[in-house]
Amino acid sequence: MIQIFLRSTDALCRASAWLAAITLAVMGLLGMVEILSRWWFNYSLQFAFEYSAYMLAFIMFGGSAWALTEGAHIRVNLIMQPLGPTARRAVDVFGTVFALGISIYLSIASVRFTARTYELGSVSYFPSETPLAWPQTALTFGICLLSLALLARLVRLLIGEATEKEKDKNLEETSL
């Protein structure tokens, strides 16, 4: 049962990372179209800035859970290097629990905020009047997925399974 949870979470994180990568490509394309539109036609796409901001928020959080599973988040190894394996694991568990607590809080707040936006029918102040619940839903999904990935990381720490990919562990060992 635990392995099913871990594999499902990893698959969801991978799918979200792919979606974030595609969104990044679309955002880049939108930026290029905006530049060319201004240069060739002296016309600005009014929605380009607004939608790029929405996409950027999703890219950050949509790829964050996958980055966690890959060991790609920024870490300060200054504290971990002098510690033995047991102390390292304890500090890692503590840090993961702390991050999970913050992430769960943000997830709950984001879900409530998005639900309230749906209730009120809020729209952006830009000319497109985009319903704000749409980009907020994407952002909320990313934040909730990060919480799920942190929970999976905690489970892996507690059962003694590797938390990141083996290539990253090998790099850490050679830098010690």
N, C-alpha and C positions, 0 to 999 in steps of 0.2 A: 504493500500500500504506500509506504514511504517513497519507494523508488518510482512508483507511478506519479506521485505528486512532484518529485524532483524532475523527472523527465518531461512531464507536462509543462512545468514552469519554465524549464530550459527551452522547450519548443516555442512556447508563447513569447519568451524574451527574444528568441531568434527571429520569429515572425515580426515582432514589433520593431526590431532593428532593421529588418528589410524594408518595412513600411517607412521608417524614419529615413533610410537611405534614399528611397524613391521620392519621398517628400523633399529631401535636400536637392535632388536633381530637378524636381519641378520648381523649387524655389530659385535655383540658379537659372533655369530656363526663363522663368518669369522675369527675373532681373535683367537678363539679356534682351528679352522682348521689350521691356520697358526702355532700356537704353537705346535700342535700335528705333523704337517708335518715336522717341524724342528727337533722335538725330535725323532720321529720314523724313518724318512727317510733322515734326514739331508738335507732337501730341503725347500727352502723358496718360497712361492707364491709371485711372483714379484708384483702382482697387489693389494695385501692385504692392504698395507699401503696407497696407492693412493686412493683406493675405500673407505677405512675407513674414510679418510679425507673428501671425498665428502659426504659420508653418515652423518658424524658428522655435517657438515654445514647445510644439509637439516633438520636433527633432531632438531637443534637449532631453525631454523626459521619456520620449519613446525609445531612445537608444540607451538611456541610462541603466535600465535593468540588464540589458545584454552586456553593457560595459562592466557591470558588477560581476556577472558570471564569468567574464573573460579576464578579470583581474586588472582591468584598465582604468579604474578610478585612481585618483591621486592618493598616494599614501606617504606617510612620513615614517620611514624605517628606523629613524634615530632611536626611538623607544624600543622597538622590537629586536634590533640587532644584538644587544648585549644579553638578552634574556634567553633562558633555556627553553626547551620545547614545551614544557608544562606551563610555564609562565606566559610564553608566547600565545599559547592556545587560550589561556584565561583572559589575556588582554584582548585577543581577537573576539572572543565570545562577548566580553563586556562592550567592546566597540560596536559589534553587530547588534546587540540588544539595544544599545543607545540609539544607533541609527534607525533601527526598526521602530522604536518608540516615536521618534520624530517623524518618520515616514508615515506611520499609521495616523498620527495626529494630522499631518498634512492631507492624507487621503480622506479622512473623515471631513475635514474642513472643506476640501475641494468638492467632495460629493454634495455636501450641504449647499455650498455656494452655487454649484451647477444646477441643482434641483430648484433652488430659489430663482435662478435666472430663467429656467424653463417656466416656472409658475408665473413670473412677471412678464415674460415675453420680451425681455430686454434686447435691444438691437444696438449695433455700434453707432457712434456719432458720425461716421464717415458716410459719404453719399450712397454707398452700397447698402447701408442699413442691414448688415449681416446679423442674423439672430446670434447673439453672443453665446448661446447655449451650445452651438455646434463646435466652435474652437475650444470652449471650456470642457466639453465632453472628451475631446481628444487629449487635452492636457490632464484631465482627471484620470483617464485610462492609463497614461504614462506614469503618473504618481502612484496609482494603485498597483500597477505592475512592478514598480520599484519596491513597494512594500512586500509584495509576494516574493520577489527575488531575494530580498533581505531575509525573509522567513525561511526560504529554501537554503540560503547560506547558513543560517543559524542551525537548521536541522542537520546540514552536512557537518558543521563543526561538532555538534553533539554526538553524531554517530561515527565520527572519525573519518569521514570521507573528504577527499580533496575539494577545496572550495573554488579553486581556479583551475584553469587549464594547465597541464603538465609543463608546457613550454615556459610559462611564466614562473613556475616553481623552480625550474632549472636555472633561469636567469637570476633569481634571487639567491640561489645557493652559490653560484659562481661569483656574485658580487660581495658575498660575505667574506 
